[in-house]
Amino acid sequence: MPGLTPGIRQKNCANPHLIMLHAQVGHPFCAQIGRLAVRSLYAELALYPKPGLVSLVDNGSHDDMTAATFMRSLFALRHYFIQITEAGMAAAPFSTLQRLGVAAEARMLAATGGINTHRGAIFCLGMLCAAIGYCRGHRIILSAPSIRATLLLQWGDALAAHTHAVAVRTYAPAAPHSHGLQAAAQYAASGAREEAALGLPSVFEVALPAMQRALDAGRSLECAQIDAFFSLMAHVSDTNVYHRGGAAGAATVKHHAQHFLVRGGSANPRWEIAALACHQALVRQRLSPGGAADLLAATCLIHAVSTNCQANDVLP
């Protein structure tokens, strides 16, 4: 995953007793997957211009968080991704994965002073890490299709039931909700739970193909990530956007993303100028496609794992 990029883009534990492991605690494969998950979240943070979102260059549409906030969150989550990969390797039930995620969210909020930086990513990347661990533990090739199939076959029913239960609570009168759940209820927008219950279609059917097309055309990983992100913006009904801007704001985000893609995306020699103009437009309207950002990080993780892993080898 790239670090800082040149030109205009650069400025300057859940308790172990919850899991009954078949695998050795501290398995090097699980540690490497945990590192890749953190690198994927860092790649999302470092990518710029990334419309409306916090980066290493600016805070986007946010007054309550900076890149430093995200770095504190990443540090707090570093053990979680290892643990949930180990749990997946042990074919742990969804209830165990859920407890790990709840504990990780508590650590995130403690590290950020109550600011939600990575709630969606904890869910999406956590479930992917579990599926990757299951594949490794059962000698299943680590390809994007097999990881998605494992996610659905192993935990799909539980994810669907969890999503339904959350939806029922969301529509209950006087129930306390996150901003994302409020937006989902009002606008029928999708969040991390809905995506995961369907096997993350936006990642596997939209963002990964966009990323691969850019790479196949000989463009850089940064360009591939830009194309993947704008493809997600154009496709996803983002609860973060609906919360901040309602239906009009969501339409604005999709319009800007589609305009960028129609003009060639990162294949356009002036793509940086176009992406920066989109970023500035969303900042003016205080719009922030945070759901697309979580899905971009998930896309980066799947790309890294599927291109660098062999079925039974530790990553280099």
C-alpha positions as CSV (number, residue, x, y, z in Angstrom):
1,M,0.0,0.0,0.0
2,P,1.4,3.4,-0.9
3,G,2.4,6.0,1.7
4,L,2.5,9.7,1.0
5,T,2.3,10.6,-2.7
6,P,4.1,13.4,-4.6
7,G,2.9,16.8,-5.9
8,I,-0.4,18.2,-4.7
9,R,-1.1,15.0,-2.8
10,Q,1.6,15.4,-0.2
11,K,1.6,17.6,2.9
12,N,4.4,17.3,4.5
13,C,-8.5,-6.2,22.4
14,A,-11.0,-8.4,22.8
15,N,-10.3,-10.9,25.5
16,P,-8.5,-14.0,24.3
17,H,-10.9,-16.3,26.2
18,L,-13.7,-15.4,23.8
19,I,-12.0,-17.5,21.1
20,M,-11.3,-21.2,21.1
21,L,-8.6,-21.5,18.5
22,H,-7.7,-24.5,16.4
23,A,-4.7,-22.5,15.2
24,Q,-1.6,-21.4,17.2
25,V,-2.2,-18.1,19.1
26,G,-0.2,-15.4,17.3
27,H,-0.2,-17.3,14.0
28,P,2.1,-15.4,11.7
29,F,-0.4,-15.5,8.9
30,C,-3.0,-13.9,11.1
31,A,-0.5,-11.2,12.1
32,Q,0.3,-10.5,8.5
33,I,-3.4,-10.2,7.6
34,G,-3.9,-7.8,10.5
35,R,-1.0,-5.7,9.2
36,L,-2.6,-5.7,5.7
37,A,-5.9,-4.5,7.2
38,V,-4.3,-1.6,9.0
39,R,-2.3,-0.7,5.8
40,S,-5.5,-0.8,3.8
41,L,-7.1,1.7,6.2
42,Y,-4.0,3.9,6.0
43,A,-4.1,3.7,2.2
44,E,-7.6,5.1,2.3
45,L,-6.5,7.9,4.7
46,A,-3.5,8.8,2.5
47,L,-5.4,8.8,-0.8
48,Y,-5.9,12.4,-2.1
49,P,-7.9,14.1,-3.6
50,K,-10.6,12.1,-1.9
51,P,-13.8,14.1,-2.1
52,G,-15.1,15.4,1.3
53,L,-13.0,13.1,3.4
54,V,-10.2,13.5,5.9
55,S,-6.7,12.9,4.4
56,L,-3.1,13.7,5.2
57,V,-3.6,17.0,3.3
58,D,-6.8,18.4,4.9
59,N,-9.8,17.5,7.0
60,G,-12.3,17.5,4.1
61,S,-15.9,18.3,5.3
62,H,-15.1,17.5,9.0
63,D,-14.5,19.9,11.9
64,D,-14.4,17.1,14.5
65,M,-11.6,14.9,13.2
66,T,-8.1,15.1,11.6
67,A,-5.6,12.6,10.1
68,A,-4.2,12.3,13.7
69,T,-7.6,11.2,14.9
70,F,-7.6,8.4,12.3
71,M,-4.0,7.4,13.2
72,R,-5.0,7.0,16.9
73,S,-7.9,4.9,15.7
74,L,-5.7,2.7,13.6
75,F,-3.3,2.1,16.5
76,A,-6.2,1.1,18.7
77,L,-7.5,-1.4,16.1
78,R,-4.2,-3.1,15.3
79,H,-4.8,-6.2,17.5
80,Y,-8.5,-6.6,16.5
81,F,-7.8,-7.5,12.9
82,I,-5.3,-10.2,14.1
83,Q,-7.8,-11.6,16.6
84,I,-10.7,-11.8,14.2
85,T,-8.6,-13.5,11.6
86,E,-7.6,-16.1,14.2
87,A,-11.3,-16.4,15.1
88,G,-12.2,-17.0,11.4
89,M,-9.4,-19.5,11.1
90,A,-11.1,-21.4,14.0
91,A,-14.5,-21.2,12.3
92,A,-15.8,-19.1,15.3
93,P,-19.6,-18.4,15.3
94,F,-20.8,-14.9,14.3
95,S,-21.5,-14.1,18.0
96,T,-17.8,-14.4,18.7
97,L,-16.9,-12.1,15.8
98,Q,-19.5,-9.7,17.0
99,R,-18.1,-9.5,20.5
100,L,-14.6,-8.9,19.0
101,G,-16.1,-6.1,16.9
102,V,-17.9,-4.5,19.8
103,A,-14.7,-4.5,21.9
104,A,-12.8,-3.0,19.0
105,E,-15.4,-0.2,18.6
106,A,-15.0,0.6,22.3
107,R,-11.3,0.9,21.9
108,M,-11.7,3.1,18.9
109,L,-14.0,5.5,20.7
110,A,-11.7,5.6,23.7
111,A,-8.7,6.4,21.4
112,T,-10.6,9.1,19.5
113,G,-12.5,10.8,22.4
114,G,-15.8,9.4,21.2
115,I,-15.4,10.2,17.5
116,N,-16.6,7.5,15.0
117,T,-13.7,7.1,12.6
118,H,-13.9,3.4,11.7
119,R,-17.2,1.9,12.8
120,G,-18.1,0.7,9.3
121,A,-14.6,-0.5,8.7
122,I,-14.5,-2.5,11.9
123,F,-17.5,-4.4,10.6
124,C,-16.6,-4.8,6.9
125,L,-12.9,-5.4,7.2
126,G,-13.4,-7.5,10.3
127,M,-15.7,-9.9,8.5
128,L,-13.3,-10.0,5.6
129,C,-10.4,-10.9,7.9
130,A,-12.5,-13.7,9.4
131,A,-13.3,-15.0,6.0
132,I,-9.6,-14.9,5.0
133,G,-8.7,-16.7,8.2
134,Y,-11.3,-19.4,7.5
135,C,-9.9,-19.9,4.0
136,R,-6.4,-20.3,5.3
137,G,-7.5,-22.6,8.1
138,H,-9.4,-24.8,5.6
139,R,-6.8,-24.7,2.8
140,I,-9.1,-22.7,0.4
141,I,-7.3,-20.6,-2.2
142,L,-7.2,-16.9,-1.2
143,S,-8.9,-15.4,-4.3
144,A,-11.5,-12.7,-4.2
145,P,-14.4,-15.1,-5.3
146,S,-13.5,-17.7,-2.7
147,I,-13.2,-15.1,0.1
148,R,-16.6,-13.7,-0.8
149,A,-18.1,-17.2,-1.0
150,T,-16.7,-18.1,2.4
151,L,-18.1,-15.0,4.0
152,L,-21.6,-15.9,2.7
153,L,-21.5,-19.6,3.3
154,Q,-20.0,-19.4,6.8
155,W,-21.7,-16.4,8.2
156,G,-24.3,-15.2,5.6
157,D,-27.3,-16.4,7.5
158,A,-26.1,-14.9,10.8
159,L,-25.3,-11.6,9.0
160,A,-28.8,-11.5,7.5
161,A,-30.4,-12.2,10.8
162,H,-28.2,-9.5,12.5
163,T,-29.1,-7.0,9.8
164,H,-32.8,-7.7,10.2
165,A,-32.6,-7.4,13.9
166,V,-30.9,-4.0,13.7
167,A,-33.5,-2.8,11.2
168,V,-36.3,-3.8,13.5
169,R,-34.7,-1.9,16.4
170,T,-34.1,1.1,14.1
171,Y,-37.7,1.5,13.2
172,A,-38.9,1.0,16.8
173,P,-40.2,4.3,18.3
174,A,-37.8,6.2,20.6
175,A,-34.9,3.8,19.9
176,P,-31.4,5.4,20.1
177,H,-29.6,5.2,16.8
178,S,-26.3,6.2,15.2
179,H,-26.4,8.8,12.5
180,G,-26.0,6.0,9.9
181,L,-29.0,4.0,11.3
182,Q,-31.1,7.2,11.3
183,A,-30.2,7.9,7.7
184,A,-30.8,4.2,6.7
185,A,-34.3,4.3,8.3
186,Q,-35.3,7.6,6.7
187,Y,-33.9,7.1,3.2
188,A,-33.6,3.3,2.8
189,A,-29.9,3.8,2.3
190,S,-27.4,0.9,2.9
191,G,-24.7,0.7,5.5
192,A,-21.9,-1.7,6.5
193,R,-24.3,-4.3,7.8
194,E,-26.4,-4.5,4.7
195,E,-23.3,-4.7,2.5
196,A,-21.8,-7.5,4.5
197,A,-25.0,-9.5,4.6
198,L,-25.0,-9.5,0.8
199,G,-21.3,-10.4,0.6
200,L,-20.1,-6.9,0.0
201,P,-21.3,-6.5,-3.6
202,S,-20.0,-3.0,-3.9
203,V,-16.5,-4.2,-3.2
204,F,-16.5,-7.4,-5.3
205,E,-18.7,-6.2,-8.2
206,V,-17.9,-2.5,-8.4
207,A,-14.7,-1.4,-6.8
208,L,-12.4,-4.4,-7.4
209,P,-13.2,-4.5,-11.1
210,A,-12.6,-0.7,-11.4
211,M,-9.3,-1.1,-9.6
212,Q,-8.2,-4.0,-11.8
213,R,-9.1,-2.2,-15.0
214,A,-6.9,0.7,-14.1
215,L,-4.0,-1.7,-13.1
216,D,-4.5,-3.7,-16.3
217,A,-4.2,-0.5,-18.3
218,G,-0.8,0.2,-16.7
219,R,-1.8,2.9,-14.3
220,S,-0.5,3.2,-10.8
221,L,-2.1,1.7,-7.6
222,E,-3.0,5.2,-6.6
223,C,-4.9,5.7,-9.8
224,A,-6.6,2.4,-9.4
225,Q,-7.6,3.4,-5.9
226,I,-9.0,6.7,-7.2
227,D,-11.1,4.9,-9.8
228,A,-12.3,2.4,-7.2
229,F,-13.3,5.2,-4.9
230,F,-15.2,7.2,-7.5
231,S,-16.9,4.0,-8.7
232,L,-18.1,3.4,-5.1
233,M,-19.3,7.0,-4.8
234,A,-21.3,6.7,-8.0
235,H,-22.8,3.3,-6.9
236,V,-23.4,3.3,-3.1
237,S,-26.3,4.8,-1.3
238,D,-24.1,6.1,1.5
239,T,-25.8,6.6,4.9
240,N,-23.0,9.1,5.8
241,V,-24.0,11.3,2.8
242,Y,-27.7,11.0,3.5
243,H,-27.2,12.0,7.1
244,R,-25.3,15.2,6.1
245,G,-27.1,16.1,3.0
246,G,-30.3,14.1,2.6
247,A,-31.5,12.9,-0.8
248,A,-30.3,16.1,-2.5
249,G,-26.8,15.6,-1.1
250,A,-26.7,12.0,-2.2
251,A,-27.7,13.0,-5.7
252,T,-24.9,15.6,-5.7
253,V,-22.3,13.0,-4.7
254,K,-23.4,10.6,-7.3
255,H,-23.5,13.3,-10.0
256,H,-19.9,14.4,-9.3
257,A,-18.6,10.8,-9.2
258,Q,-20.3,9.9,-12.4
259,H,-19.0,13.0,-14.2
260,F,-15.5,12.1,-13.1
261,L,-15.8,8.6,-14.4
262,V,-17.5,9.6,-17.7
263,R,-14.5,11.9,-18.4
264,G,-12.2,8.9,-18.1
265,G,-11.4,8.7,-14.4
266,S,-7.7,8.4,-13.7
267,A,-7.1,7.8,-17.4
268,N,-7.7,11.4,-18.0
269,P,-4.4,13.4,-17.9
270,R,-6.2,16.0,-15.8
271,W,-7.7,13.6,-13.4
272,E,-6.1,15.2,-10.3
273,I,-7.6,18.6,-11.2
274,A,-11.0,17.0,-11.7
275,A,-10.8,15.0,-8.4
276,L,-9.7,18.1,-6.5
277,A,-12.6,20.1,-7.9
278,C,-15.0,17.4,-6.8
279,H,-13.4,17.4,-3.4
280,Q,-13.8,21.2,-3.0
281,A,-17.4,21.0,-4.2
282,L,-18.3,18.4,-1.6
283,V,-16.5,20.3,1.2
284,R,-18.5,23.4,0.3
285,Q,-21.7,21.4,0.9
286,R,-20.2,19.6,4.0
287,L,-20.8,16.2,2.3
288,S,-18.7,13.2,3.3
289,P,-19.0,9.8,1.7
290,G,-17.6,7.9,4.6
291,G,-19.3,4.6,3.7
292,A,-17.5,4.6,0.4
293,A,-14.2,5.2,2.3
294,D,-14.8,2.1,4.4
295,L,-15.6,0.1,1.3
296,L,-12.4,1.4,-0.4
297,A,-10.3,0.1,2.5
298,A,-12.1,-3.3,2.2
299,T,-11.3,-3.3,-1.5
300,C,-7.6,-2.5,-0.8
301,L,-7.5,-5.4,1.6
302,I,-9.0,-7.9,-0.8
303,H,-6.7,-6.7,-3.6
304,A,-3.6,-7.0,-1.4
305,V,-4.5,-10.5,-0.1
306,S,-5.7,-12.0,-3.4
307,T,-2.6,-10.7,-5.3
308,N,0.0,-11.6,-2.7
309,C,-1.2,-14.7,-0.9
310,Q,-0.9,-18.3,-1.9
311,A,-3.3,-20.9,-0.4
312,N,-0.8,-22.2,2.2
313,D,2.0,-19.6,2.4
314,V,2.6,-16.7,4.7
315,L,2.6,-13.5,2.9
316,P,6.1,-12.1,2.0
